[in-house]
Amino acid sequence: MLDVSVVPQRIGSYLAGFTDGEGSFNVSFRKRGDYAMPWKVSLCFNVSQRDKVVLTLFVEHLKCGTMRTRPDGVWYYEVNTHNAIVENVIPFFDRFGFLSAKKQRDFAKFKQIARLIEDGRHLSREGICEILEIRREMNDGGAMRRKYSDDSIIELFEIRESSETTRQTLTTYSSAKI
């Protein structure tokens, strides 16, 4: 876990300000056929920039995340492991904060979703609906850039639930016949 008290105020404030303008807190859904649940819910914090020097400060002071370069020459820093989000990213930005109302709102929603995941709510259809509702209010809606619509996420739950009910009915019927 990151000890945010050792991060110099000057550096922490700089990185928070940089994130205020260039960073993003995201929640994504990935289809998973090998999970009991049809979706894996992932939190991600990222910042991109042409100059990698600032991004190396994130790696150094948040003590987590990865950096890579894109084909267009832009460097990309991201943290997408749940433990690193909860133990490093959230405490860091709780301490250093944001000036813009938009980033404060997005970060508060991001933390709210992290708590739901910590509580296991992402493992139920109701919890997924709750996460989708919160996510809808983040990043100015972001719906135009999303791979899966909220409706398609919910629909896959209904398909899974329907096929599970059918499987249970067939199992029960087969057992009764014997």
N, C-alpha and C positions, 0 to 999 in steps of 0.2 A: 504494500500500500504506500502511496506517495505521502511523504511528510511535507505538506504544502508550506509549513512554517519555515522550511529551509530555502524556499524559493525567494530570491531577492525581490523586494517590492517593485523596484524599477523594471526588472525583467518580467515579472508576473503581470504588471500593469500593461507593459508594452505588448505582450502576447495576447492578453485579453482584448486590448484595443485593436490589434491586428485581426483577431478572430471576429470582433464586432463588425468589421468591414468585409473581411474575406472568408470567414469560416462558415461552416454549416453543420447543423445537427439534424441527422436523418434517421428515419425508421423505414426499413425495407422488409418486404415479404418475399421469401423464396420458396417455390414449390418443392416439396420433399415427398417423394414416393416411399422413401425408406423410414419415415417417421410415423409414429402413431397419429400425429396431427398432420394435416395436409400442407401446413406452412411452417417455415422457420422464420421467426421474427428476429430481426437483427437491428441493433443500434449502431450508428456510425457517426463519428466526429471527423470532419476533414477540412483541410485548408489547401488551396493550390496557389502557386506563385511561380513566376519565371525564375526568380532568384532563390536558390535553395538555402542560402545562408539563414534566413529567418526561420525556415522550416526545420533546420537542424537545431535551432533553439527549442522548438517544441519537443523534439525527441529527447534532447538533453534534460529539459526541466520537467516534462511530464513523465519521463522514464517509461515510455511505452510508445507503441505505434510503429508504423513503417513509412518509408519514403520510397517513391519511385518516380521515374520520369515518363511522361506520355510522349507519343510520336511527335506532337507539335512543340516539344521542348519545354512544356510546363511541368514543374515539379509538383508532386501531390503527396501530402502527408495525411495519413488516416489512422484512426484507432477504431477497430471494429470487433474487438473481443469484449465480451460482456464484463468480465472481471476488471479489465483495464478501464473501461468506461466508468464503472461504479467506484473503483478504488483510486483512480488517478484523475480522470478527466472531470468528473463531477465535483470532487473536492477542490480541484484547482480553480474552476470557474465559480464555485461557491465563494471562495476566498477573494478572487480578483474581480469578478463581476463584469457587467457590460453597461455602457452608457445608453445605448439605443433601446427604446421600448420594444422594438421588434425582436432583437436578439435576446432580451430578457424574457420575453414571452416564449420564444422558441425553446430556450434553455429550460424554462420552467416546465413546459410540456414534455420535453425530452426526459427530464428527471421524473416526471409523473409516470411516463411509460416505463422507465427503468424500474421504478418501484413496483409496477404491476407485474413486470417480468420476474422480479425478485420474489414476489408473492405467488408466482406460478399461474397468474391469471391468463397468460398467453397460451395456456394449454386447454382452454375451453372456448367454445364458440362465443359465449357471452363476453369473455375477456378480450377476444379478438375484435369484437364489435366495439368494445370500449376503447381499445387501442386505436382502431380506425377513426373513431370519433375525435379523439385527441389529435391524432396525426393530421386530420383534415384542417385543423386550425394552425398548423405549423407551416413555415416556409411559404407563406402566402398561398396556401392550399396545395401547391405543387402537383396537382392532379394531371396536368398536361404532360408532365415529364415522367410519370409513373408507368412502369411496365404492365402492372395489373391494376384494374379498377377495384374500388371497394366492393362493388357488386360481384365481380368475378372471384374475389377472395372469399366472400360469404358463400357464394354458389358452390364452391368446391367443398366446403364443409357440409352443405346439404347433400351433395352427391355422396360423399363419404359416409355420412350418417345413414342415408337411404340404403347403400350397399351393405353396411354393417348390420342394419336391421334385417335385410333380406338374408344375409349369411346366418345370423342367429336363428331366424325362423326356419331355414333349411336344416340347420344342425339339430334343432329341437324336433322337427318333423322326422328326420332320419333316425334320431335316437328313439323316438316313440314307436317307429315301425319295427324296430328290432325286438 
